[in-house]
Amino acid sequence: MLAGQLALIVAALFTGAAIYINFAEQPARLGLDDRSLLQQWKPAYARGFKMQASLALAGGLLGLIAAYEARDWRWALGAIVLLCNWPFTLLAIMPTNRRLEAIKLQDASSESRALIVKWGALHAVRRVLGGLATLAFLWASMS
């Protein structure tokens, strides 16, 4: 079942990217001064958003196709969990993103740093959702 295999691969890619962001990129950028921190976060966020949003959507759709083809609810479970990244991002992360995007570089301060720290904690939820979706897809693929 090609759709299921692709869903698993895409979910694993999503999860790997989220892990990289939380364990490598975020700690490294927090070592910068406030202005450099904000300056690095803005383009990294813009690029990462496009990549992770696309992976969540593609993996979710592939998981739903696999669920339909296999008539197996576990594929649907993984798809729904992966797709939950969209509403979580829009409802929980986006307000912080908008506040950060509105701060001019010259106005970077401890407040912008605190928002980026908060952003990192919120982003960790994406890592968990991706991991759970990957596990559900792996479980479904074992039958």
DSSP file (Angstrom, degrees, kcal/mol; ACC not computed):
  #  RESIDUE AA STRUCTURE BP1 BP2  ACC     N-H-->O    O-->H-N    N-H-->O    O-->H-N    TCO  KAPPA ALPHA  PHI   PSI    X-CA   Y-CA   Z-CA
    1    1 A M     >        0   0    0      0, 0.0     4,-1.8     0, 0.0     5,-0.2   0.000 360.0 360.0 360.0 104.6    0.0    0.0    0.0
    2    2 A L  H  >  +     0   0    0      1,-0.2     4,-2.7     2,-0.2     5,-0.2   0.884 360.0  56.3 -65.4 -42.5    1.9    3.0   -1.4
    3    3 A A  H  > S+     0   0    0      1,-0.2     4,-2.4     2,-0.2    -1,-0.2   0.906 109.3  47.3 -59.6 -42.0   -0.3    5.7    0.3
    4    4 A G  H  > S+     0   0    0      2,-0.2     4,-2.4     1,-0.2    -1,-0.2   0.915 111.7  49.2 -66.0 -44.1    0.4    4.2    3.8
    5    5 A Q  H  X S+     0   0    0     -4,-1.8     4,-2.2     1,-0.2    -2,-0.2   0.915 113.8  46.8 -61.8 -42.3    4.1    3.9    3.2
    6    6 A L  H  X S+     0   0    0     -4,-2.7     4,-2.9     2,-0.2     5,-0.2   0.885 109.5  54.0 -67.1 -38.3    4.3    7.5    2.0
    7    7 A A  H  X S+     0   0    0     -4,-2.4     4,-2.6    -5,-0.2     5,-0.2   0.925 109.7  48.3 -60.6 -43.8    2.2    8.7    4.9
    8    8 A L  H  X S+     0   0    0     -4,-2.4     4,-2.3     2,-0.2    -2,-0.2   0.921 112.9  47.5 -62.3 -45.1    4.6    7.0    7.3
    9    9 A I  H  X S+     0   0    0     -4,-2.2     4,-2.3     2,-0.2    -2,-0.2   0.928 113.7  46.9 -62.5 -45.9    7.6    8.6    5.6
   10   10 A V  H  X S+     0   0    0     -4,-2.9     4,-2.6     2,-0.2    -2,-0.2   0.905 112.2  49.9 -65.8 -41.5    6.1   12.0    5.5
   11   11 A A  H  X S+     0   0    0     -4,-2.6     4,-2.6    -5,-0.2   123,-0.2   0.898 110.9  50.0 -63.7 -39.3    5.0   11.8    9.2
   12   12 A A  H  X S+     0   0    0     -4,-2.3     4,-2.7    -5,-0.2    -2,-0.2   0.891 110.4  50.0 -66.2 -38.7    8.6   10.8   10.1
   13   13 A L  H  X S+     0   0    0     -4,-2.3     4,-2.4     2,-0.2    -2,-0.2   0.926 111.0  49.5 -63.2 -44.5   10.0   13.7    8.1
   14   14 A F  H  X S+     0   0    0     -4,-2.6     4,-2.3     2,-0.2    -2,-0.2   0.941 113.4  46.3 -57.6 -48.7    7.6   16.1    9.9
   15   15 A T  H  X S+     0   0    0     -4,-2.6     4,-2.7   115,-0.2    -2,-0.2   0.905 110.8  52.2 -63.6 -42.9    8.6   14.7   13.3
   16   16 A G  H  X S+     0   0    0     -4,-2.7     4,-2.5     1,-0.2    -1,-0.2   0.899 110.1  48.9 -60.6 -41.2   12.3   14.8   12.4
   17   17 A A  H  X S+     0   0    0     -4,-2.4     4,-2.4     2,-0.2    -1,-0.2   0.912 111.8  48.9 -64.7 -42.1   12.1   18.4   11.4
   18   18 A A  H  X S+     0   0    0     -4,-2.3     4,-2.3     2,-0.2    -2,-0.2   0.895 111.4  49.6 -65.4 -39.8   10.2   19.3   14.6
   19   19 A I  H  X S+     0   0    0     -4,-2.7     4,-2.8     2,-0.2     5,-0.3   0.931 110.2  50.9 -63.3 -45.1   12.8   17.4   16.7
   20   20 A Y  H  X>S+     0   0    0     -4,-2.5     4,-2.4     1,-0.2     5,-1.9   0.923 110.3  49.6 -57.8 -45.2   15.6   19.3   15.0
   21   21 A I  I  <>S+     0   0    0     -4,-2.4     5,-3.0     3,-0.2    -1,-0.2   0.934 116.9  40.2 -60.9 -46.5   13.9   22.6   15.6
   22   22 A N  I  <5S+     0   0    0     -4,-2.3    -2,-0.2     1,-0.2    -1,-0.2   0.827 126.0  32.3 -75.2 -31.6   13.4   21.9   19.4
   23   23 A F  I  <5S+     0   0    0     -4,-2.8    -3,-0.2    -5,-0.2    -2,-0.2   0.646 134.5  14.8-104.0 -15.7   16.7   20.2   20.1
   24   24 A A  I  X5S+     0   0    0     -4,-2.4     4,-1.7    -5,-0.3    -3,-0.2   0.701 125.6  38.2-120.4 -60.4   19.2   21.9   17.8
   25   25 A E  I  ><S+     0   0    0     -5,-1.9     4,-2.6     2,-0.2     5,-0.2   0.938 115.9  47.6 -66.7 -49.7   17.9   25.2   16.2
   26   26 A Q  H  ><S+     0   0    0     -5,-3.0     4,-1.9    -6,-0.3    -1,-0.2   0.937 114.1  45.4 -62.2 -49.3   16.0   26.6   19.1
   27   27 A P  H  4 S+     0   0    0      0, 0.0     4,-0.5     0, 0.0    -1,-0.2   0.891 113.9  51.1 -62.0 -36.3   18.7   26.1   21.8
   28   28 A A  H >< S+     0   0    0     -4,-1.7     3,-1.2     1,-0.2    -2,-0.2   0.932 110.8  46.9 -66.1 -44.4   21.3   27.5   19.4
   29   29 A R  H >< S+     0   0    0     -4,-2.6     3,-1.9     1,-0.3    -1,-0.2   0.822 101.9  64.8 -69.2 -28.9   19.4   30.6   18.6
   30   30 A L  T 3< S+     0   0    0     -4,-1.9    -1,-0.3     1,-0.3    -2,-0.2   0.657  91.2  67.1 -68.2 -13.2   18.7   31.2   22.3
   31   31 A G  T <  S+     0   0    0     -3,-1.2    -1,-0.3    -4,-0.5    -2,-0.2   0.514  87.6  90.2 -80.2  -5.2   22.4   31.7   22.7
   32   32 A L  S <  S-     0   0    0     -3,-1.9    -3,-0.0     1,-0.1     2,-0.0  -0.451  89.1 -96.1 -87.3 161.7   22.2   34.9   20.6
   33   33 A D     >  -     0   0    0     -2,-0.1     4,-2.9     1,-0.1     5,-0.2  -0.295  48.4 -95.2 -68.2 165.5   21.6   38.4   21.9
   34   34 A D  H  > S+     0   0    0      1,-0.2     4,-2.1     2,-0.2    75,-0.2   0.869 123.0  45.6 -55.3 -44.9   18.0   39.7   21.7
   35   35 A R  H  > S+     0   0    0     73,-0.2     4,-2.5     2,-0.2    -1,-0.2   0.941 116.1  44.6 -67.3 -47.1   18.3   41.4   18.3
   36   36 A S  H  > S+     0   0    0      1,-0.2     4,-2.4     2,-0.2     5,-0.2   0.867 110.7  56.7 -64.6 -35.7   20.2   38.6   16.6
   37   37 A L  H  X S+     0   0    0     -4,-2.9     4,-2.5     2,-0.2    -1,-0.2   0.948 111.4  41.0 -59.3 -50.5   17.7   36.1   18.2
   38   38 A L  H  X S+     0   0    0     -4,-2.1     4,-2.1     1,-0.2    -2,-0.2   0.891 113.2  54.8 -65.6 -39.5   14.8   37.8   16.6
   39   39 A Q  H  < S+     0   0    0     -4,-2.5    -1,-0.2     1,-0.2    -2,-0.2   0.868 113.3  41.9 -63.2 -37.1   16.6   38.4   13.3
   40   40 A Q  H  X S+     0   0    0     -4,-2.4     4,-1.6    -5,-0.2    -2,-0.2   0.886 112.1  54.6 -76.2 -39.8   17.4   34.6   13.1
   41   41 A W  H  X S+     0   0    0     -4,-2.5     4,-3.2    -5,-0.2     5,-0.3   0.897  99.0  61.9 -63.4 -41.6   13.9   33.5   14.2
   42   42 A K  H  X S+     0   0    0     -4,-2.1     4,-2.0     1,-0.2    -1,-0.2   0.932 111.7  32.5 -57.6 -56.5   11.9   35.5   11.6
   43   43 A P  H  > S+     0   0    0      0, 0.0     4,-2.3     0, 0.0     5,-0.3   0.871 118.9  54.5 -70.8 -32.5   13.3   33.9    8.4
   44   44 A A  H  X S+     0   0    0     -4,-1.6     4,-2.7     1,-0.2     5,-0.2   0.923 110.2  47.0 -63.9 -42.3   13.7   30.5   10.0
   45   45 A Y  H  X S+     0   0    0     -4,-3.2     4,-2.9    -5,-0.2     5,-0.2   0.936 110.9  51.7 -62.7 -46.4   10.1   30.5   11.1
   46   46 A A  H  X S+     0   0    0     -4,-2.0     4,-1.4    -5,-0.3    -2,-0.2   0.909 116.1  39.9 -59.6 -43.6    8.8   31.6    7.7
   47   47 A R  H  X S+     0   0    0     -4,-2.3     4,-1.9     2,-0.2    -1,-0.2   0.913 116.2  49.8 -72.6 -42.4   10.7   28.8    5.9
   48   48 A G  H  X S+     0   0    0     -4,-2.7     4,-3.1    -5,-0.3     5,-0.3   0.876 106.3  56.7 -64.7 -37.4   10.0   26.2    8.6
   49   49 A F  H  X S+     0   0    0     -4,-2.9     4,-2.7    -5,-0.2     5,-0.3   0.934 107.1  48.3 -59.2 -47.2    6.3   27.0    8.5
   50   50 A K  H  X S+     0   0    0     -4,-1.4     4,-1.8    -5,-0.2    -1,-0.2   0.919 115.6  44.7 -60.5 -43.8    6.0   26.3    4.8
   51   51 A M  H  X S+     0   0    0     -4,-1.9     4,-2.3     2,-0.2    -2,-0.2   0.960 118.0  40.8 -67.4 -51.4    7.8   23.0    5.1
   52   52 A Q  H  X S+     0   0    0     -4,-3.1     4,-2.6     1,-0.2     5,-0.2   0.872 113.3  53.4 -70.1 -35.5    6.1   21.7    8.2
   53   53 A A  H  X S+     0   0    0     -4,-2.7     4,-2.1    -5,-0.3    -1,-0.2   0.926 111.7  46.8 -62.2 -42.9    2.6   22.9    7.1
   54   54 A S  H  X S+     0   0    0     -4,-1.8     4,-2.9    -5,-0.3     5,-0.2   0.908 112.5  49.3 -65.2 -42.3    3.1   21.1    3.7
   55   55 A L  H  X S+     0   0    0     -4,-2.3     4,-2.8     2,-0.2     5,-0.3   0.913 110.9  49.7 -65.0 -41.6    4.3   17.9    5.4
   56   56 A A  H  X S+     0   0    0     -4,-2.6     4,-2.2     2,-0.2    -1,-0.2   0.921 114.8  44.3 -62.5 -43.4    1.4   17.8    7.9
   57   57 A L  H  X S+     0   0    0     -4,-2.1     4,-2.5    -5,-0.2     5,-0.2   0.944 116.2  45.4 -66.9 -48.0   -1.1   18.3    5.1
   58   58 A A  H  X S+     0   0    0     -4,-2.9     4,-2.6     1,-0.2     5,-0.2   0.930 115.7  46.6 -62.9 -46.0    0.5   15.7    2.7
   59   59 A G  H  X S+     0   0    0     -4,-2.8     4,-2.3    -5,-0.2    -1,-0.2   0.894 112.6  50.3 -64.2 -39.6    1.0   13.1    5.4
   60   60 A G  H  X S+     0   0    0     -4,-2.2     4,-2.0    -5,-0.3    -2,-0.2   0.923 112.5  45.8 -63.8 -44.7   -2.6   13.6    6.7
   61   61 A L  H  X S+     0   0    0     -4,-2.5     4,-2.2     2,-0.2    -2,-0.2   0.908 113.0  50.0 -65.9 -41.3   -4.1   13.2    3.3
   62   62 A L  H  X S+     0   0    0     -4,-2.6     4,-2.5    -5,-0.2    -1,-0.2   0.893 109.7  52.1 -63.4 -38.7   -2.0   10.2    2.5
   63   63 A G  H  X S+     0   0    0     -4,-2.3     4,-2.3     2,-0.2    -1,-0.2   0.886 108.9  49.7 -64.1 -38.9   -3.0    8.7    5.8
   64   64 A L  H  X S+     0   0    0     -4,-2.0     4,-2.2     2,-0.2    -2,-0.2   0.889 110.5  49.9 -67.4 -38.5   -6.7    9.2    5.0
   65   65 A I  H  X S+     0   0    0     -4,-2.2     4,-2.8     2,-0.2    -2,-0.2   0.931 111.4  49.3 -63.0 -44.5   -6.2    7.6    1.6
   66   66 A A  H  X S+     0   0    0     -4,-2.5     4,-2.9     1,-0.2     5,-0.3   0.893 109.3  52.5 -61.7 -40.1   -4.5    4.6    3.2
   67   67 A A  H  X>S+     0   0    0     -4,-2.3     4,-1.6     2,-0.2     5,-0.9   0.912 112.0  45.9 -61.8 -42.4   -7.3    4.3    5.7
   68   68 A Y  H  <5S+     0   0    0     -4,-2.2    -2,-0.2     2,-0.2    -1,-0.2   0.936 115.9  45.0 -65.8 -46.7   -9.8    4.2    2.9
   69   69 A E  H  <5S+     0   0    0     -4,-2.8    -2,-0.2     1,-0.2    -1,-0.2   0.906 123.8  33.6 -65.2 -42.4   -7.8    1.7    0.9
   70   70 A A  H  <5S-     0   0    0     -4,-2.9    -1,-0.2    -5,-0.2    -2,-0.2   0.604  95.8-134.3 -90.0 -12.6   -7.1   -0.6    3.8
   71   71 A R  T  <5 +     0   0    0     -4,-1.6     2,-0.5    -5,-0.3    -3,-0.2   0.931  59.9 140.4  54.8  45.8  -10.3    0.0    5.7
   72   72 A D    >>< -     0   0    0     -5,-0.9     3,-1.1    -6,-0.3     4,-0.9  -0.975  50.1-153.8-127.7 117.6   -8.2    0.4    8.8
   73   73 A W  H 3> S+     0   0    0     -2,-0.5     4,-2.5     1,-0.2     5,-0.1   0.699  89.1  72.5 -63.4 -21.6   -9.0    3.0   11.4
   74   74 A R  H 3> S+     0   0    0      1,-0.2     4,-2.2     2,-0.2    -1,-0.2   0.852  95.3  51.4 -66.5 -33.4   -5.3    3.2   12.5
   75   75 A W  H <> S+     0   0    0     -3,-1.1     4,-2.2     2,-0.2    -1,-0.2   0.912 110.8  48.7 -65.9 -41.5   -4.3    5.0    9.4
   76   76 A A  H  X S+     0   0    0     -4,-0.9     4,-2.8     2,-0.2     5,-0.2   0.890 108.3  54.4 -64.8 -39.2   -7.2    7.5   10.0
   77   77 A L  H  X S+     0   0    0     -4,-2.5     4,-2.5     1,-0.2     5,-0.2   0.951 110.3  45.5 -58.7 -50.2   -6.0    7.9   13.6
   78   78 A G  H  X S+     0   0    0     -4,-2.2     4,-2.4     1,-0.2    -1,-0.2   0.895 113.1  51.1 -60.2 -40.6   -2.5    8.8   12.4
   79   79 A A  H  X S+     0   0    0     -4,-2.2     4,-2.7     2,-0.2    -2,-0.2   0.926 110.9  47.0 -63.7 -45.6   -3.9   11.2    9.8
   80   80 A I  H  X S+     0   0    0     -4,-2.8     4,-1.5     2,-0.2    -2,-0.2   0.915 112.3  49.9 -64.5 -43.0   -6.1   13.0   12.2
   81   81 A V  H  < S+     0   0    0     -4,-2.5     4,-0.3    -5,-0.2    -1,-0.2   0.924 113.4  46.1 -62.5 -43.6   -3.3   13.4   14.7
   82   82 A L  H >< S+     0   0    0     -4,-2.4     3,-1.5     1,-0.2     4,-0.2   0.913 111.9  50.9 -65.6 -41.7   -0.9   14.7   12.1
   83   83 A L  H >< S+     0   0    0     -4,-2.7     3,-1.8     1,-0.3    -1,-0.2   0.734  91.9  77.4 -68.4 -21.4   -3.6   17.1   10.7
   84   84 A C  T 3X S+     0   0    0     -4,-1.5     4,-2.1     1,-0.3    -1,-0.3   0.690  77.5  76.2 -61.4 -16.4   -4.2   18.4   14.3
   85   85 A N  H <> S+     0   0    0     -3,-1.5     4,-2.5    -4,-0.3    -1,-0.3   0.848  88.6  58.7 -61.9 -32.5   -1.0   20.4   13.8
   86   86 A W  H <> S+     0   0    0     -3,-1.8     4,-2.7    -4,-0.2     5,-0.2   0.982 110.4  36.6 -64.4 -58.2   -3.0   22.8   11.6
   87   87 A P  H  > S+     0   0    0      0, 0.0     4,-2.8     0, 0.0     5,-0.4   0.897 117.5  53.8 -64.6 -35.3   -5.6   23.9   14.2
   88   88 A F  H  X>S+     0   0    0     -4,-2.1     4,-2.7     2,-0.2     5,-1.3   0.936 111.7  45.1 -61.6 -43.8   -3.0   23.8   17.0
   89   89 A T  I  <>S+     0   0    0     -4,-2.5     5,-2.9    -5,-0.2     4,-0.5   0.941 116.2  45.5 -63.9 -46.7   -0.8   26.0   15.0
   90   90 A L  I  <5S+     0   0    0     -4,-2.7    -2,-0.2    -5,-0.2    -1,-0.2   0.886 124.4  31.8 -66.0 -39.1   -3.5   28.4   14.0
   91   91 A L  I  <5S+     0   0    0     -4,-2.8    -2,-0.2    -5,-0.2    -3,-0.2   0.856 132.9  22.7 -89.3 -37.4   -5.1   28.6   17.5
   92   92 A A  I  <5S+     0   0    0     -4,-2.7     4,-0.4    -5,-0.4    -3,-0.2   0.849 130.0  30.2-102.1 -40.3   -2.2   28.2   19.9
   93   93 A I  I >><S+     0   0    0     -5,-1.3     4,-2.3    -4,-0.5     3,-0.7   0.855 104.2  70.0 -91.5 -37.1    1.0   29.2   18.1
   94   94 A M  H 3><S+     0   0    0     -5,-2.9     4,-2.9     1,-0.2     5,-0.2   0.831  93.0  56.9 -57.3 -38.4   -0.1   31.8   15.6
   95   95 A P  H 3> S+     0   0    0      0, 0.0     4,-1.9     0, 0.0    -1,-0.2   0.920 111.1  44.7 -59.5 -39.8   -0.9   34.6   18.2
   96   96 A T  H <> S+     0   0    0     -3,-0.7     4,-2.4    -4,-0.4    -2,-0.2   0.913 112.2  52.7 -67.4 -42.3    2.7   34.3   19.4
   97   97 A N  H  X S+     0   0    0     -4,-2.3     4,-3.0     1,-0.2     5,-0.2   0.928 108.7  49.7 -57.4 -46.3    4.0   34.3   15.8
   98   98 A R  H  X S+     0   0    0     -4,-2.9     4,-1.5     1,-0.2    -1,-0.2   0.904 110.1  50.2 -62.9 -41.2    2.1   37.4   15.0
   99   99 A R  H  X S+     0   0    0     -4,-1.9     4,-0.6    -5,-0.2    -1,-0.2   0.924 113.6  46.0 -62.5 -43.2    3.4   39.2   18.0
  100  100 A L  H >< S+     0   0    0     -4,-2.4     3,-1.1     1,-0.2    -2,-0.2   0.916 110.4  52.3 -66.0 -43.0    7.0   38.3   17.1
  101  101 A E  H 3< S+     0   0    0     -4,-3.0    -1,-0.2     1,-0.2    -2,-0.2   0.797 105.8  56.5 -64.1 -27.0    6.6   39.2   13.5
  102  102 A A  H 3< S+     0   0    0     -4,-1.5     2,-0.5    -5,-0.2    -1,-0.2   0.653  85.8  95.8 -79.5 -15.6    5.3   42.6   14.5
  103  103 A I  S << S-     0   0    0     -3,-1.1     2,-0.1    -4,-0.6     5,-0.1  -0.647  73.6-135.2 -80.6 125.0    8.4   43.4   16.6
  104  104 A K    >   -     0   0    0     -2,-0.5     3,-1.9     1,-0.1     4,-0.2  -0.482  21.1-115.8 -74.5 149.1   11.0   45.4   14.6
  105  105 A L  G >  S+     0   0    0      1,-0.3     3,-1.7     2,-0.2   -67,-0.1   0.876 116.2  55.8 -54.7 -40.7   14.6   44.3   15.0
  106  106 A Q  G 3  S+     0   0    0      1,-0.3    -1,-0.3   -71,-0.0   -71,-0.1   0.677 105.7  54.0 -67.7 -14.8   15.6   47.5   16.7
  107  107 A D  G <  S+     0   0    0     -3,-1.9    -1,-0.3   -72,-0.1     5,-0.2   0.317  76.5 132.8-100.6   7.2   12.9   46.9   19.3
  108  108 A A    <   +     0   0    0     -3,-1.7     2,-0.2    -4,-0.2   -73,-0.2  -0.318  28.9 144.0 -59.4 140.6   14.1   43.4   20.2
  109  109 A S     >  -     0   0    0    -75,-0.2     4,-2.1   -76,-0.1     5,-0.1  -0.833  67.7 -64.7-157.8-170.0   14.2   42.9   24.0
  110  110 A S  H  > S+     0   0    0     -2,-0.2     4,-2.4     1,-0.2     5,-0.1   0.794 129.1  60.1 -62.7 -26.6   13.7   40.5   26.8
  111  111 A E  H  > S+     0   0    0      2,-0.2     4,-2.0     1,-0.2    -1,-0.2   0.933 105.4  45.1 -67.0 -45.5   10.0   40.5   25.8
  112  112 A S  H  > S+     0   0    0     -5,-0.2     4,-2.0     2,-0.2    -2,-0.2   0.886 112.9  52.5 -65.5 -36.8   10.8   39.2   22.3
  113  113 A R  H  X S+     0   0    0     -4,-2.1     4,-2.4     2,-0.2    -2,-0.2   0.936 108.3  50.2 -61.3 -46.4   13.2   36.7   23.8
  114  114 A A  H  X S+     0   0    0     -4,-2.4     4,-2.4     1,-0.2    -2,-0.2   0.879 109.4  51.8 -60.9 -37.9   10.4   35.5   26.2
  115  115 A L  H  X S+     0   0    0     -4,-2.0     4,-2.6     2,-0.2    -1,-0.2   0.884 109.2  49.6 -66.5 -37.5    8.0   35.1   23.3
  116  116 A I  H  X S+     0   0    0     -4,-2.0     4,-2.1     2,-0.2    -2,-0.2   0.874 109.9  50.8 -70.0 -35.9   10.6   33.0   21.4
  117  117 A V  H  X S+     0   0    0     -4,-2.4     4,-1.8     2,-0.2    -2,-0.2   0.927 112.1  47.4 -63.0 -44.1   11.0   30.8   24.4
  118  118 A K  H  X S+     0   0    0     -4,-2.4     4,-2.5     1,-0.2    -2,-0.2   0.909 109.0  54.7 -61.6 -42.7    7.2   30.5   24.6
  119  119 A W  H  X S+     0   0    0     -4,-2.6     4,-2.7     1,-0.2    -1,-0.2   0.906 106.2  52.0 -57.4 -43.1    7.2   29.7   20.9
  120  120 A G  H  X S+     0   0    0     -4,-2.1     4,-1.2     2,-0.2    -1,-0.2   0.896 109.2  49.1 -62.4 -40.5    9.7   26.9   21.4
  121  121 A A  H  X S+     0   0    0     -4,-1.8     4,-0.5     2,-0.2     3,-0.2   0.909 112.9  47.3 -65.5 -41.6    7.5   25.3   24.1
  122  122 A L  H >X S+     0   0    0     -4,-2.5     3,-1.3     1,-0.2     4,-0.6   0.894 107.5  56.8 -65.1 -39.1    4.5   25.5   21.9
  123  123 A H  H >X S+     0   0    0     -4,-2.7     4,-1.3     1,-0.3     3,-0.8   0.796  92.6  70.1 -64.0 -27.2    6.4   24.0   19.0
  124  124 A A  H 3X S+     0   0    0     -4,-1.2     4,-1.9     1,-0.3    -1,-0.3   0.815  90.1  61.7 -60.3 -29.1    7.2   21.0   21.2
  125  125 A V  H <X S+     0   0    0     -3,-1.3     4,-2.8    -4,-0.5    -1,-0.3   0.875  99.4  54.9 -63.8 -36.1    3.5   20.0   20.9
  126  126 A R  H <X S+     0   0    0     -3,-0.8     4,-2.6    -4,-0.6    -1,-0.2   0.884 105.3  53.0 -63.2 -37.6    4.0   19.7   17.2
  127  127 A R  H  X S+     0   0    0     -4,-1.3     4,-2.4     2,-0.2    -2,-0.2   0.918 110.7  46.8 -62.6 -43.5    6.9   17.3   17.8
  128  128 A V  H  X S+     0   0    0     -4,-1.9     4,-2.7     2,-0.2     5,-0.2   0.929 112.3  49.0 -66.1 -45.7    4.6   15.2   20.0
  129  129 A L  H  X S+     0   0    0     -4,-2.8     4,-2.4     1,-0.2    -2,-0.2   0.922 112.6  48.4 -60.5 -43.7    1.8   15.2   17.5
  130  130 A G  H  X S+     0   0    0     -4,-2.6     4,-2.5     2,-0.2  -115,-0.2   0.914 111.8  49.4 -62.2 -42.9    4.2   14.2   14.7
  131  131 A G  H  X S+     0   0    0     -4,-2.4     4,-2.4     2,-0.2    -2,-0.2   0.907 111.2  48.8 -63.7 -42.2    5.6   11.4   16.8
  132  132 A L  H  X S+     0   0    0     -4,-2.7     4,-2.3     2,-0.2    -1,-0.2   0.902 112.0  49.0 -64.9 -40.4    2.2   10.1   17.7
  133  133 A A  H  X S+     0   0    0     -4,-2.4     4,-2.6    -5,-0.2     5,-0.2   0.920 110.5  51.1 -64.2 -42.9    1.1   10.1   14.1
  134  134 A T  H  X S+     0   0    0     -4,-2.5     4,-2.6  -123,-0.2    -2,-0.2   0.924 110.9  48.5 -60.2 -44.7    4.3    8.4   13.0
  135  135 A L  H  X S+     0   0    0     -4,-2.4     4,-2.7     2,-0.2    -1,-0.2   0.897 110.7  50.5 -63.5 -39.8    3.7    5.7   15.6
  136  136 A A  H  X S+     0   0    0     -4,-2.3     4,-2.6     2,-0.2    -2,-0.2   0.921 112.4  46.8 -64.1 -42.5    0.1    5.2   14.5
  137  137 A F  H  X S+     0   0    0     -4,-2.6     4,-2.2     2,-0.2    -2,-0.2   0.899 112.3  50.0 -65.4 -39.8    1.2    4.9   10.9
  138  138 A L  H  X S+     0   0    0     -4,-2.6     4,-0.8    -5,-0.2    -2,-0.2   0.925 111.0  49.7 -63.3 -43.7    3.9    2.4   11.9
  139  139 A W  H >< S+     0   0    0     -4,-2.7     3,-1.0     1,-0.2     4,-0.2   0.929 112.1  47.7 -59.1 -46.9    1.4    0.4   13.9
  140  140 A A  H >< S+     0   0    0     -4,-2.6     3,-1.1     1,-0.2    -1,-0.2   0.854 108.2  55.6 -64.8 -33.9   -1.0    0.3   10.9
  141  141 A S  H 3< S+     0   0    0     -4,-2.2    -1,-0.2     1,-0.2    -2,-0.2   0.643  94.3  70.1 -75.1 -12.7    1.7   -0.7    8.6
  142  142 A M  T <<        0   0    0     -3,-1.0    -1,-0.2    -4,-0.8    -2,-0.2   0.530 360.0 360.0 -83.4  -5.1    2.6   -3.7   10.7
  143  143 A S    <         0   0    0     -3,-1.1    -1,-0.2    -4,-0.2    -2,-0.1   0.478 360.0 360.0 -97.2 360.0   -0.6   -5.6    9.8
